[in-house]
């Protein structure tokens, strides 16, 4: 069963871990504050998750002070899924394991997945039968339909600014140190 409202440009569903989505390929992304707003998280969470590798910006990572991270649609979707799992009581350690598993298995289209959890373990169900089996076994307590989260993020981002990543010139390491020294002496 397919829902056309989750389809991206050209009628294709946006992929989370493949390169079929337009944002990483053409350099269009969203700055940190926009990603925070769309995912419903604080900038502190965003920064921590990027620095620890939970969800890193795929359009443009930060390279020293003064550069802006740019997050793709799929990055923001993952941020929102992580936030939902945290809100339901799943530990960050278990969320990391779930995110790692999803990346390692190469799931190309998470819109068909329902994430189920008993509060300790996260299960990725790809069919209604798997959800029923999990619930009947007494393990699943709550679920997150990723397709619905996709639509929520699309709606949020429709109202927020995006930008194209321009190539950042590489600065020699001494330039930043010199700039700090000059700011310090003028202050």
Number of C-alpha atoms within 10 A of each C-alpha: 4 9 10 10 13 18 15 14 9 6 10 12 22 22 18 23 18 14 12 14 19 16 21 22 12 11 19 19 27 29 18 19 15 21 31 20 17 24 25 16 16 13 15 10 13 21 16 13 18 16 12 9 11 19 22 24 25 18 22 24 14 14 12 10 7 8 11 15 22 28 28 26 28 23 23 30 25 21 25 24 21 22 18 17 23 15 10 14 12 19 15 15 10 16 20 16 15 18 16 13 13 16 14 10 9 13 15 17 15 23 23 19 20 22 21 23 22 18 17 13 15 20 19 19 19 14 11 12 10 15 20 13 13 18 16 10 9 10 16 20 12 15 20 16 16 20 18 15 19 25 16 17 20 18 12 16 19 11 10 13 10 18 11 14 18 9 8 9 6 7 10 8 9 9 10 14 11 11 10 11 12 11 10 9 7 6 6
